[in-house]
């Protein structure tokens, strides 16, 4: 099981209808949900609709704060790694960094998730 996140928006390309453009797409294992919970970013990643996050820009503050804490306390977060190796701190931090960067670059893009 995994989490898929997408940032997408409609772009006017000069035709009759706007075209949907995917700006960012990423996948991560559900095994990282405990780590995300302890970083305070579970809802923003897995259930953005529950915290009224509709656009990439809505995630910036929380993801920044969670990422900062994870980087400051790696040993604390490593205790939440999956025993089977599918979901580690070293996988999650770069994934969150990339997602945060996309949210900063495309703050008006709609968040779509599949869990």
Biopython code that builds the backbone (N, CA, C, O; Angstrom):
import numpy as np
from Bio.PDB.StructureBuilder import StructureBuilder

atoms = [
    (1, "UNK", "N", (0.847, -1.170, 0.000)),
    (1, "UNK", "CA", (0.000, 0.000, 0.000)),
    (1, "UNK", "C", (0.894, 1.234, 0.000)),
    (1, "UNK", "O", (1.972, 1.254, 0.594)),
    (2, "UNK", "N", (0.405, 2.260, -0.688)),
    (2, "UNK", "CA", (1.208, 3.476, -0.772)),
    (2, "UNK", "C", (0.320, 4.705, -0.907)),
    (2, "UNK", "O", (-0.890, 4.627, -1.119)),
    (3, "UNK", "N", (0.983, 5.828, -0.772)),
    (3, "UNK", "CA", (0.342, 7.124, -0.929)),
    (3, "UNK", "C", (0.859, 7.753, -2.212)),
    (3, "UNK", "O", (2.070, 7.845, -2.416)),
    (4, "UNK", "N", (-0.042, 8.182, -3.071)),
    (4, "UNK", "CA", (0.309, 8.928, -4.274)),
    (4, "UNK", "C", (-0.148, 10.362, -4.088)),
    (4, "UNK", "O", (-1.295, 10.607, -3.715)),
    (5, "UNK", "N", (0.744, 11.315, -4.345)),
    (5, "UNK", "CA", (0.386, 12.733, -4.282)),
    (5, "UNK", "C", (0.638, 13.364, -5.644)),
    (5, "UNK", "O", (1.608, 13.037, -6.328)),
    (6, "UNK", "N", (-0.248, 14.266, -6.021)),
    (6, "UNK", "CA", (-0.147, 14.957, -7.309)),
    (6, "UNK", "C", (-0.480, 16.423, -7.089)),
    (6, "UNK", "O", (-1.403, 16.754, -6.344)),
    (7, "UNK", "N", (0.269, 17.293, -7.736)),
    (7, "UNK", "CA", (-0.075, 18.718, -7.816)),
    (7, "UNK", "C", (-0.396, 18.983, -9.273)),
    (7, "UNK", "O", (0.424, 18.728, -10.156)),
    (8, "UNK", "N", (-1.600, 19.501, -9.524)),
    (8, "UNK", "CA", (-2.094, 19.658, -10.894)),
    (8, "UNK", "C", (-2.924, 20.928, -10.996)),
    (8, "UNK", "O", (-3.567, 21.347, -10.034)),
    (9, "UNK", "N", (-2.899, 21.533, -12.179)),
    (9, "UNK", "CA", (-3.751, 22.699, -12.392)),
    (9, "UNK", "C", (-4.143, 22.796, -13.863)),
    (9, "UNK", "O", (-3.502, 22.227, -14.746)),
    (10, "UNK", "N", (-5.217, 23.536, -14.084)),
    (10, "UNK", "CA", (-5.693, 23.780, -15.444)),
    (10, "UNK", "C", (-4.905, 24.943, -16.027)),
    (10, "UNK", "O", (-4.715, 25.969, -15.375)),
    (11, "UNK", "N", (-4.452, 24.770, -17.256)),
    (11, "UNK", "CA", (-3.656, 25.790, -17.931)),
    (11, "UNK", "C", (-4.314, 26.118, -19.266)),
    (11, "UNK", "O", (-4.687, 25.218, -20.019)),
    (12, "UNK", "N", (-4.451, 27.387, -19.549)),
    (12, "UNK", "CA", (-4.998, 27.830, -20.828)),
    (12, "UNK", "C", (-3.912, 27.670, -21.886)),
    (12, "UNK", "O", (-2.887, 28.351, -21.850)),
    (13, "UNK", "N", (-4.152, 26.764, -22.824)),
    (13, "UNK", "CA", (-3.196, 26.516, -23.897)),
    (13, "UNK", "C", (-3.710, 27.056, -25.234)),
    (13, "UNK", "O", (-3.180, 26.733, -26.297)),
    (14, "UNK", "N", (-4.747, 27.879, -25.155)),
    (14, "UNK", "CA", (-5.267, 28.516, -26.344)),
    (14, "UNK", "C", (-6.395, 27.781, -27.028)),
    (14, "UNK", "O", (-6.916, 28.261, -28.035)),
    (15, "UNK", "N", (-6.782, 26.651, -26.523)),
    (15, "UNK", "CA", (-7.876, 25.897, -27.131)),
    (15, "UNK", "C", (-9.204, 26.260, -26.507)),
    (15, "UNK", "O", (-9.330, 27.244, -25.778)),
    (16, "UNK", "N", (-10.196, 25.434, -26.815)),
    (16, "UNK", "CA", (-11.532, 25.649, -26.264)),
    (16, "UNK", "C", (-11.584, 25.393, -24.759)),
    (16, "UNK", "O", (-12.332, 26.053, -24.037)),
    (17, "UNK", "N", (-10.800, 24.449, -24.298)),
    (17, "UNK", "CA", (-10.805, 24.050, -22.889)),
    (17, "UNK", "C", (-9.383, 24.143, -22.330)),
    (17, "UNK", "O", (-8.410, 23.905, -23.046)),
    (18, "UNK", "N", (-9.274, 24.487, -21.064)),
    (18, "UNK", "CA", (-7.945, 24.452, -20.446)),
    (18, "UNK", "C", (-7.447, 23.010, -20.375)),
    (18, "UNK", "O", (-8.238, 22.067, -20.344)),
    (19, "UNK", "N", (-6.153, 22.860, -20.349)),
    (19, "UNK", "CA", (-5.544, 21.535, -20.276)),
    (19, "UNK", "C", (-5.025, 21.308, -18.859)),
    (19, "UNK", "O", (-4.399, 22.191, -18.271)),
    (20, "UNK", "N", (-5.286, 20.134, -18.321)),
    (20, "UNK", "CA", (-4.775, 19.804, -16.991)),
    (20, "UNK", "C", (-3.291, 19.456, -17.106)),
    (20, "UNK", "O", (-2.897, 18.600, -17.899)),
    (21, "UNK", "N", (-2.486, 20.135, -16.301)),
    (21, "UNK", "CA", (-1.050, 19.912, -16.297)),
    (21, "UNK", "C", (-0.643, 19.386, -14.928)),
    (21, "UNK", "O", (-0.994, 19.963, -13.899)),
    (22, "UNK", "N", (0.094, 18.294, -14.929)),
    (22, "UNK", "CA", (0.632, 17.734, -13.696)),
    (22, "UNK", "C", (2.006, 18.326, -13.467)),
    (22, "UNK", "O", (2.914, 18.144, -14.278)),
    (23, "UNK", "N", (2.156, 19.040, -12.352)),
    (23, "UNK", "CA", (3.422, 19.696, -12.029)),
    (23, "UNK", "C", (4.315, 18.811, -11.176)),
    (23, "UNK", "O", (5.541, 18.909, -11.236)),
    (24, "UNK", "N", (3.696, 17.948, -10.383)),
    (24, "UNK", "CA", (4.460, 17.098, -9.468)),
    (24, "UNK", "C", (3.659, 15.834, -9.201)),
    (24, "UNK", "O", (2.434, 15.866, -9.086)),
    (25, "UNK", "N", (4.368, 14.730, -9.104)),
    (25, "UNK", "CA", (3.736, 13.455, -8.790)),
    (25, "UNK", "C", (4.750, 12.601, -8.029)),
    (25, "UNK", "O", (5.901, 12.485, -8.448)),
    (26, "UNK", "N", (4.334, 12.011, -6.927)),
    (26, "UNK", "CA", (5.246, 11.189, -6.125)),
    (26, "UNK", "C", (4.470, 10.126, -5.372)),
    (26, "UNK", "O", (3.265, 10.242, -5.151)),
    (27, "UNK", "N", (5.193, 9.090, -4.984)),
    (27, "UNK", "CA", (4.618, 7.945, -4.300)),
    (27, "UNK", "C", (5.508, 7.604, -3.104)),
    (27, "UNK", "O", (6.733, 7.703, -3.182)),
    (28, "UNK", "N", (4.881, 7.203, -2.001)),
    (28, "UNK", "CA", (5.631, 6.786, -0.809)),
    (28, "UNK", "C", (4.821, 5.715, -0.084)),
    (28, "UNK", "O", (3.595, 5.679, -0.190)),
    (29, "UNK", "N", (5.495, 4.863, 0.636)),
    (29, "UNK", "CA", (4.834, 3.769, 1.349)),
    (29, "UNK", "C", (4.017, 4.262, 2.543)),
    (29, "UNK", "O", (4.365, 5.242, 3.201)),
    (30, "UNK", "N", (2.930, 3.555, 2.795)),
    (30, "UNK", "CA", (2.110, 3.835, 3.979)),
    (30, "UNK", "C", (2.871, 3.527, 5.268)),
    (30, "UNK", "O", (2.484, 3.993, 6.339)),
    (31, "UNK", "N", (3.932, 2.760, 5.176)),
    (31, "UNK", "CA", (4.699, 2.410, 6.366)),
    (31, "UNK", "C", (5.307, 3.629, 7.055)),
    (31, "UNK", "O", (5.797, 3.522, 8.179)),
    (32, "UNK", "N", (5.280, 4.768, 6.404)),
    (32, "UNK", "CA", (5.843, 5.987, 6.992)),
    (32, "UNK", "C", (4.806, 6.836, 7.713)),
    (32, "UNK", "O", (5.117, 7.943, 8.153)),
    (33, "UNK", "N", (3.591, 6.342, 7.841)),
    (33, "UNK", "CA", (2.547, 7.159, 8.466)),
    (33, "UNK", "C", (2.838, 7.466, 9.936)),
    (33, "UNK", "O", (2.469, 8.542, 10.408)),
    (34, "UNK", "N", (3.480, 6.572, 10.669)),
    (34, "UNK", "CA", (3.819, 6.860, 12.069)),
    (34, "UNK", "C", (4.862, 7.973, 12.150)),
    (34, "UNK", "O", (4.771, 8.858, 13.002)),
    (35, "UNK", "N", (5.837, 7.925, 11.273)),
    (35, "UNK", "CA", (6.859, 8.967, 11.251)),
    (35, "UNK", "C", (6.214, 10.308, 10.923)),
    (35, "UNK", "O", (6.520, 11.325, 11.545)),
    (36, "UNK", "N", (5.326, 10.300, 9.948)),
    (36, "UNK", "CA", (4.625, 11.536, 9.572)),
    (36, "UNK", "C", (3.774, 12.054, 10.724)),
    (36, "UNK", "O", (3.703, 13.262, 10.952)),
    (37, "UNK", "N", (3.137, 11.158, 11.441)),
    (37, "UNK", "CA", (2.319, 11.562, 12.588)),
    (37, "UNK", "C", (3.176, 12.257, 13.635)),
    (37, "UNK", "O", (2.792, 13.306, 14.153)),
    (38, "UNK", "N", (4.323, 11.687, 13.949)),
    (38, "UNK", "CA", (5.194, 12.275, 14.961)),
    (38, "UNK", "C", (5.811, 13.591, 14.490)),
    (38, "UNK", "O", (6.192, 14.426, 15.310)),
    (39, "UNK", "N", (5.910, 13.777, 13.187)),
    (39, "UNK", "CA", (6.429, 15.042, 12.636)),
    (39, "UNK", "C", (5.317, 16.083, 12.499)),
    (39, "UNK", "O", (5.578, 17.233, 12.145)),
    (40, "UNK", "N", (4.084, 15.679, 12.780)),
    (40, "UNK", "CA", (2.954, 16.601, 12.689)),
    (40, "UNK", "C", (2.498, 16.892, 11.270)),
    (40, "UNK", "O", (1.900, 17.937, 11.011)),
    (41, "UNK", "N", (2.778, 15.967, 10.342)),
    (41, "UNK", "CA", (2.413, 16.204, 8.941)),
    (41, "UNK", "C", (1.580, 15.070, 8.329)),
    (41, "UNK", "O", (1.388, 15.027, 7.114)),
    (42, "UNK", "N", (1.094, 14.163, 9.162)),
    (42, "UNK", "CA", (0.299, 13.063, 8.631)),
    (42, "UNK", "C", (-0.925, 13.569, 7.880)),
    (42, "UNK", "O", (-1.146, 13.184, 6.732)),
    (43, "UNK", "N", (-1.713, 14.417, 8.504)),
    (43, "UNK", "CA", (-2.942, 14.899, 7.866)),
    (43, "UNK", "C", (-2.628, 15.652, 6.574)),
    (43, "UNK", "O", (-3.330, 15.488, 5.577)),
    (44, "UNK", "N", (-1.591, 16.464, 6.587)),
    (44, "UNK", "CA", (-1.244, 17.232, 5.387)),
    (44, "UNK", "C", (-0.860, 16.309, 4.240)),
    (44, "UNK", "O", (-1.143, 16.613, 3.081)),
    (45, "UNK", "N", (-0.225, 15.195, 4.544)),
    (45, "UNK", "CA", (0.194, 14.272, 3.484)),
    (45, "UNK", "C", (-0.888, 13.271, 3.113)),
    (45, "UNK", "O", (-1.220, 13.126, 1.936)),
    (46, "UNK", "N", (-1.440, 12.581, 4.100)),
    (46, "UNK", "CA", (-2.392, 11.504, 3.821)),
    (46, "UNK", "C", (-3.838, 11.984, 3.723)),
    (46, "UNK", "O", (-4.632, 11.382, 3.000)),
    (47, "UNK", "N", (-4.193, 13.040, 4.425)),
    (47, "UNK", "CA", (-5.581, 13.490, 4.476)),
    (47, "UNK", "C", (-5.684, 15.015, 4.420)),
    (47, "UNK", "O", (-6.226, 15.634, 5.336)),
    (48, "UNK", "N", (-5.175, 15.614, 3.367)),
    (48, "UNK", "CA", (-5.171, 17.080, 3.304)),
    (48, "UNK", "C", (-6.570, 17.692, 3.379)),
    (48, "UNK", "O", (-6.731, 18.816, 3.857)),
    (49, "UNK", "N", (-7.565, 16.971, 2.917)),
    (49, "UNK", "CA", (-8.934, 17.502, 2.958)),
    (49, "UNK", "C", (-9.415, 17.708, 4.392)),
    (49, "UNK", "O", (-10.283, 18.544, 4.641)),
    (50, "UNK", "N", (-8.857, 16.951, 5.334)),
    (50, "UNK", "CA", (-9.266, 17.081, 6.732)),
    (50, "UNK", "C", (-8.684, 18.324, 7.411)),
    (50, "UNK", "O", (-9.152, 18.728, 8.475)),
    (51, "UNK", "N", (-7.671, 18.925, 6.799)),
    (51, "UNK", "CA", (-7.089, 20.162, 7.351)),
    (51, "UNK", "C", (-7.287, 21.320, 6.366)),
    (51, "UNK", "O", (-6.560, 22.313, 6.397)),
    (52, "UNK", "N", (-8.286, 21.166, 5.496)),
    (52, "UNK", "CA", (-8.651, 22.188, 4.514)),
    (52, "UNK", "C", (-7.484, 22.601, 3.620)),
    (52, "UNK", "O", (-7.369, 23.766, 3.241)),
    (53, "UNK", "N", (-6.634, 21.658, 3.290)),
    (53, "UNK", "CA", (-5.536, 21.917, 2.352)),
    (53, "UNK", "C", (-5.987, 21.474, 0.963)),
    (53, "UNK", "O", (-6.118, 20.281, 0.689)),
    (54, "UNK", "N", (-6.218, 22.443, 0.105)),
    (54, "UNK", "CA", (-6.693, 22.154, -1.246)),
    (54, "UNK", "C", (-5.613, 22.423, -2.297)),
    (54, "UNK", "O", (-5.604, 21.816, -3.368)),
    (55, "UNK", "N", (-4.706, 23.344, -1.970)),
    (55, "UNK", "CA", (-3.670, 23.778, -2.908)),
    (55, "UNK", "C", (-2.286, 23.536, -2.316)),
    (55, "UNK", "O", (-2.122, 23.467, -1.098)),
    (56, "UNK", "N", (-1.312, 23.409, -3.178)),
    (56, "UNK", "CA", (0.052, 23.196, -2.716)),
    (56, "UNK", "C", (0.492, 24.209, -1.673)),
    (56, "UNK", "O", (1.153, 23.851, -0.698)),
    (57, "UNK", "N", (0.135, 25.454, -1.868)),
    (57, "UNK", "CA", (0.518, 26.498, -0.929)),
    (57, "UNK", "C", (-0.030, 26.288, 0.469)),
    (57, "UNK", "O", (0.528, 26.798, 1.441)),
    (58, "UNK", "N", (-1.125, 25.537, 0.579)),
    (58, "UNK", "CA", (-1.723, 25.267, 1.889)),
    (58, "UNK", "C", (-0.857, 24.339, 2.741)),
    (58, "UNK", "O", (-1.056, 24.244, 3.952)),
    (59, "UNK", "N", (0.096, 23.661, 2.120)),
    (59, "UNK", "CA", (0.921, 22.687, 2.835)),
    (59, "UNK", "C", (2.271, 23.243, 3.282)),
    (59, "UNK", "O", (2.947, 22.635, 4.112)),
    (60, "UNK", "N", (2.660, 24.373, 2.747)),
    (60, "UNK", "CA", (4.027, 24.867, 2.933)),
    (60, "UNK", "C", (4.425, 25.015, 4.403)),
    (60, "UNK", "O", (5.471, 24.513, 4.812)),
    (61, "UNK", "N", (3.622, 25.682, 5.176)),
    (61, "UNK", "CA", (3.974, 25.950, 6.573)),
    (61, "UNK", "C", (4.152, 24.653, 7.372)),
    (61, "UNK", "O", (5.164, 24.479, 8.051)),
    (62, "UNK", "N", (3.185, 23.757, 7.294)),
    (62, "UNK", "CA", (3.251, 22.515, 8.069)),
    (62, "UNK", "C", (4.387, 21.615, 7.598)),
    (62, "UNK", "O", (5.112, 21.057, 8.422)),
    (63, "UNK", "N", (4.551, 21.464, 6.289)),
    (63, "UNK", "CA", (5.631, 20.603, 5.793)),
    (63, "UNK", "C", (6.990, 21.174, 6.162)),
    (63, "UNK", "O", (7.902, 20.421, 6.504)),
    (64, "UNK", "N", (7.139, 22.482, 6.099)),
    (64, "UNK", "CA", (8.408, 23.121, 6.487)),
    (64, "UNK", "C", (8.730, 22.835, 7.944)),
    (64, "UNK", "O", (9.856, 22.471, 8.284)),
    (65, "UNK", "N", (7.736, 23.001, 8.794)),
    (65, "UNK", "CA", (7.921, 22.788, 10.235)),
    (65, "UNK", "C", (8.250, 21.311, 10.519)),
    (65, "UNK", "O", (9.172, 21.018, 11.280)),
    (66, "UNK", "N", (7.509, 20.401, 9.918)),
    (66, "UNK", "CA", (7.753, 18.977, 10.132)),
    (66, "UNK", "C", (9.108, 18.538, 9.620)),
    (66, "UNK", "O", (9.813, 17.776, 10.282)),
    (67, "UNK", "N", (9.471, 19.014, 8.452)),
    (67, "UNK", "CA", (10.762, 18.668, 7.864)),
    (67, "UNK", "C", (11.912, 19.200, 8.720)),
    (67, "UNK", "O", (12.911, 18.511, 8.924)),
    (68, "UNK", "N", (11.769, 20.402, 9.209)),
    (68, "UNK", "CA", (12.796, 20.991, 10.066)),
    (68, "UNK", "C", (13.000, 20.136, 11.316)),
    (68, "UNK", "O", (14.135, 19.887, 11.723)),
    (69, "UNK", "N", (11.904, 19.690, 11.922)),
    (69, "UNK", "CA", (12.015, 18.862, 13.115)),
    (69, "UNK", "C", (12.636, 17.507, 12.792)),
    (69, "UNK", "O", (13.462, 17.007, 13.556)),
    (70, "UNK", "N", (12.247, 16.911, 11.667)),
    (70, "UNK", "CA", (12.815, 15.614, 11.299)),
    (70, "UNK", "C", (14.319, 15.723, 11.073)),
    (70, "UNK", "O", (15.071, 14.828, 11.461)),
    (71, "UNK", "N", (14.756, 16.804, 10.454)),
    (71, "UNK", "CA", (16.193, 16.985, 10.218)),
    (71, "UNK", "C", (16.952, 17.273, 11.512)),
    (71, "UNK", "O", (18.114, 16.891, 11.654)),
    (72, "UNK", "N", (16.301, 17.936, 12.437)),
    (72, "UNK", "CA", (16.950, 18.270, 13.710)),
    (72, "UNK", "C", (17.068, 17.058, 14.638)),
    (72, "UNK", "O", (17.956, 17.009, 15.489)),
    (73, "UNK", "N", (16.166, 16.077, 14.468)),
    (73, "UNK", "CA", (16.135, 14.934, 15.387)),
    (73, "UNK", "C", (16.049, 13.601, 14.630)),
    (73, "UNK", "O", (15.087, 12.853, 14.805)),
    (74, "UNK", "N", (17.041, 13.305, 13.797)),
    (74, "UNK", "CA", (16.952, 12.078, 12.992)),
    (74, "UNK", "C", (16.847, 10.800, 13.819)),
    (74, "UNK", "O", (16.120, 9.883, 13.437)),
    (75, "UNK", "N", (17.552, 10.722, 14.933)),
    (75, "UNK", "CA", (17.486, 9.502, 15.747)),
    (75, "UNK", "C", (16.089, 9.283, 16.309)),
    (75, "UNK", "O", (15.621, 8.147, 16.393)),
    (76, "UNK", "N", (15.429, 10.358, 16.691)),
    (76, "UNK", "CA", (14.053, 10.247, 17.175)),
    (76, "UNK", "C", (13.155, 9.645, 16.094)),
    (76, "UNK", "O", (12.349, 8.760, 16.378)),
    (77, "UNK", "N", (13.292, 10.118, 14.871)),
    (77, "UNK", "CA", (12.417, 9.658, 13.788)),
    (77, "UNK", "C", (12.784, 8.278, 13.266)),
    (77, "UNK", "O", (11.922, 7.557, 12.763)),
    (78, "UNK", "N", (14.048, 7.903, 13.380)),
    (78, "UNK", "CA", (14.446, 6.571, 12.908)),
    (78, "UNK", "C", (13.762, 5.453, 13.698)),
    (78, "UNK", "O", (13.626, 4.339, 13.193)),
    (79, "UNK", "N", (13.336, 5.733, 14.918)),
    (79, "UNK", "CA", (12.650, 4.698, 15.693)),
    (79, "UNK", "C", (11.300, 4.318, 15.082)),
    (79, "UNK", "O", (10.726, 3.291, 15.443)),
    (80, "UNK", "N", (10.792, 5.134, 14.163)),
    (80, "UNK", "CA", (9.504, 4.862, 13.530)),
    (80, "UNK", "C", (9.654, 4.219, 12.145)),
    (80, "UNK", "O", (8.680, 4.091, 11.404)),
    (81, "UNK", "N", (10.863, 3.824, 11.812)),
    (81, "UNK", "CA", (11.079, 3.149, 10.532)),
    (81, "UNK", "C", (10.405, 1.778, 10.539)),
    (81, "UNK", "O", (10.267, 1.139, 11.583)),
    (82, "UNK", "N", (9.995, 1.349, 9.367)),
    (82, "UNK", "CA", (9.361, 0.034, 9.233)),
    (82, "UNK", "C", (10.399, -1.061, 9.447)),
    (82, "UNK", "O", (11.500, -0.999, 8.901)),
    (83, "UNK", "N", (10.044, -2.048, 10.235)),
    (83, "UNK", "CA", (10.955, -3.156, 10.533)),
    (83, "UNK", "C", (11.370, -3.918, 9.277)),
    (83, "UNK", "O", (12.463, -4.482, 9.218)),
    (84, "UNK", "N", (10.496, -3.932, 8.280)),
    (84, "UNK", "CA", (10.799, -4.669, 7.053)),
    (84, "UNK", "C", (11.664, -3.870, 6.069)),
    (84, "UNK", "O", (11.987, -4.367, 4.991)),
    (85, "UNK", "N", (12.040, -2.632, 6.433)),
    (85, "UNK", "CA", (12.890, -1.811, 5.568)),
    (85, "UNK", "C", (12.134, -1.010, 4.523)),
    (85, "UNK", "O", (12.731, -0.197, 3.817)),
    (86, "UNK", "N", (10.833, -1.226, 4.414)),
    (86, "UNK", "CA", (10.009, -0.498, 3.444)),
    (86, "UNK", "C", (9.418, 0.726, 4.136)),
    (86, "UNK", "O", (8.259, 0.726, 4.549)),
    (87, "UNK", "N", (10.235, 1.763, 4.255)),
    (87, "UNK", "CA", (9.805, 2.993, 4.899)),
    (87, "UNK", "C", (10.832, 3.443, 5.915)),
    (87, "UNK", "O", (10.728, 3.127, 7.100)),
    (88, "UNK", "N", (11.829, 4.187, 5.445)),
    (88, "UNK", "CA", (12.904, 4.631, 6.317)),
    (88, "UNK", "C", (12.983, 6.156, 6.351)),
    (88, "UNK", "O", (12.470, 6.849, 5.473)),
    (89, "UNK", "N", (13.632, 6.641, 7.376)),
    (89, "UNK", "CA", (13.896, 8.074, 7.517)),
    (89, "UNK", "C", (14.619, 8.594, 6.271)),
    (89, "UNK", "O", (14.274, 9.648, 5.737)),
    (90, "UNK", "N", (15.629, 7.839, 5.814)),
    (90, "UNK", "CA", (16.430, 8.281, 4.674)),
    (90, "UNK", "C", (15.649, 8.301, 3.361)),
    (90, "UNK", "O", (16.067, 8.957, 2.407)),
    (91, "UNK", "N", (14.547, 7.606, 3.302)),
    (91, "UNK", "CA", (13.656, 7.683, 2.140)),
    (91, "UNK", "C", (12.654, 8.821, 2.294)),
    (91, "UNK", "O", (12.331, 9.517, 1.332)),
    (92, "UNK", "N", (12.170, 8.997, 3.515)),
    (92, "UNK", "CA", (11.081, 9.942, 3.751)),
    (92, "UNK", "C", (11.517, 11.403, 3.690)),
    (92, "UNK", "O", (10.828, 12.226, 3.087)),
    (93, "UNK", "N", (12.637, 11.732, 4.298)),
    (93, "UNK", "CA", (13.074, 13.131, 4.327)),
    (93, "UNK", "C", (13.244, 13.700, 2.913)),
    (93, "UNK", "O", (12.713, 14.777, 2.642)),
    (94, "UNK", "N", (13.954, 13.035, 2.003)),
    (94, "UNK", "CA", (14.063, 13.594, 0.645)),
    (94, "UNK", "C", (12.722, 13.674, -0.078)),
    (94, "UNK", "O", (12.495, 14.588, -0.871)),
    (95, "UNK", "N", (11.841, 12.725, 0.194)),
    (95, "UNK", "CA", (10.510, 12.735, -0.420)),
    (95, "UNK", "C", (9.741, 13.972, 0.036)),
    (95, "UNK", "O", (9.145, 14.672, -0.783)),
    (96, "UNK", "N", (9.752, 14.243, 1.345)),
    (96, "UNK", "CA", (9.066, 15.424, 1.873)),
    (96, "UNK", "C", (9.714, 16.696, 1.316)),
    (96, "UNK", "O", (9.012, 17.648, 0.976)),
    (97, "UNK", "N", (11.035, 16.717, 1.221)),
    (97, "UNK", "CA", (11.731, 17.882, 0.648)),
    (97, "UNK", "C", (11.266, 18.166, -0.765)),
    (97, "UNK", "O", (11.002, 19.317, -1.114)),
    (98, "UNK", "N", (11.162, 17.131, -1.579)),
    (98, "UNK", "CA", (10.724, 17.301, -2.969)),
    (98, "UNK", "C", (9.276, 17.776, -3.053)),
    (98, "UNK", "O", (8.937, 18.629, -3.873)),
    (99, "UNK", "N", (8.432, 17.215, -2.198)),
    (99, "UNK", "CA", (7.024, 17.616, -2.190)),
    (99, "UNK", "C", (6.905, 19.071, -1.736)),
    (99, "UNK", "O", (6.169, 19.850, -2.343)),
    (100, "UNK", "N", (7.614, 19.437, -0.688)),
    (100, "UNK", "CA", (7.605, 20.817, -0.211)),
    (100, "UNK", "C", (8.105, 21.765, -1.297)),
    (100, "UNK", "O", (7.514, 22.821, -1.518)),
    (101, "UNK", "N", (9.177, 21.398, -1.967)),
    (101, "UNK", "CA", (9.703, 22.239, -3.042)),
    (101, "UNK", "C", (8.649, 22.439, -4.131)),
    (101, "UNK", "O", (8.492, 23.546, -4.646)),
    (102, "UNK", "N", (7.936, 21.384, -4.481)),
    (102, "UNK", "CA", (6.882, 21.491, -5.495)),
    (102, "UNK", "C", (5.748, 22.395, -5.012)),
    (102, "UNK", "O", (5.187, 23.163, -5.793)),
    (103, "UNK", "N", (5.414, 22.302, -3.730)),
    (103, "UNK", "CA", (4.360, 23.162, -3.180)),
    (103, "UNK", "C", (4.775, 24.634, -3.232)),
    (103, "UNK", "O", (3.948, 25.507, -3.493)),
    (104, "UNK", "N", (6.041, 24.898, -2.984)),
    (104, "UNK", "CA", (6.558, 26.272, -3.061)),
    (104, "UNK", "C", (6.544, 26.757, -4.507)),
    (104, "UNK", "O", (6.172, 27.900, -4.773)),
    (105, "UNK", "N", (6.940, 25.912, -5.430)),
    (105, "UNK", "CA", (7.000, 26.281, -6.847)),
    (105, "UNK", "C", (5.625, 26.407, -7.489)),
    (105, "UNK", "O", (5.431, 27.207, -8.404)),
    (106, "UNK", "N", (4.668, 25.610, -7.005)),
    (106, "UNK", "CA", (3.326, 25.580, -7.597)),
    (106, "UNK", "C", (2.256, 25.738, -6.505)),
    (106, "UNK", "O", (1.450, 24.829, -6.300)),
    (107, "UNK", "N", (2.240, 26.860, -5.817)),
    (107, "UNK", "CA", (1.322, 27.026, -4.679)),
    (107, "UNK", "C", (-0.154, 27.033, -5.065)),
    (107, "UNK", "O", (-1.007, 26.765, -4.219)),
    (108, "UNK", "N", (-0.470, 27.331, -6.310)),
    (108, "UNK", "CA", (-1.870, 27.374, -6.739)),
    (108, "UNK", "C", (-2.334, 26.059, -7.358)),
    (108, "UNK", "O", (-3.481, 25.945, -7.791)),
    (109, "UNK", "N", (-1.441, 25.060, -7.401)),
    (109, "UNK", "CA", (-1.821, 23.762, -7.969)),
    (109, "UNK", "C", (-2.685, 22.976, -6.980)),
    (109, "UNK", "O", (-2.436, 22.983, -5.775)),
    (110, "UNK", "N", (-3.686, 22.313, -7.506)),
    (110, "UNK", "CA", (-4.591, 21.503, -6.685)),
    (110, "UNK", "C", (-3.880, 20.229, -6.218)),
    (110, "UNK", "O", (-3.106, 19.614, -6.951)),
    (111, "UNK", "N", (-4.172, 19.863, -4.981)),
    (111, "UNK", "CA", (-3.627, 18.637, -4.390)),
    (111, "UNK", "C", (-4.575, 17.491, -4.734)),
    (111, "UNK", "O", (-5.786, 17.594, -4.535)),
    (112, "UNK", "N", (-4.027, 16.425, -5.241)),
    (112, "UNK", "CA", (-4.785, 15.186, -5.455)),
    (112, "UNK", "C", (-4.005, 14.065, -4.795)),
    (112, "UNK", "O", (-2.786, 13.968, -4.937)),
    (113, "UNK", "N", (-4.720, 13.228, -4.078)),
    (113, "UNK", "CA", (-4.061, 12.096, -3.447)),
    (113, "UNK", "C", (-4.830, 10.813, -3.709)),
    (113, "UNK", "O", (-6.033, 10.816, -3.970)),
    (114, "UNK", "N", (-4.093, 9.724, -3.630)),
    (114, "UNK", "CA", (-4.689, 8.392, -3.682)),
    (114, "UNK", "C", (-4.027, 7.592, -2.579)),
    (114, "UNK", "O", (-2.803, 7.482, -2.524)),
    (115, "UNK", "N", (-4.840, 7.037, -1.706)),
    (115, "UNK", "CA", (-4.284, 6.262, -0.604)),
    (115, "UNK", "C", (-4.931, 4.893, -0.538)),
    (115, "UNK", "O", (-4.591, 4.091, 0.332)),
]
sb = StructureBuilder()
sb.init_structure("model")
sb.init_model(0)
sb.init_chain("A")
sb.init_seg("    ")
for serial, (resi, resn, name, xyz) in enumerate(atoms, 1):
    if name == "N":
        sb.init_residue(resn, " ", resi, " ")
    sb.init_atom(name, np.array(xyz, "f"), 0.0, 1.0, " ", f" {name:<3s}", serial, name[0])
structure = sb.get_structure()
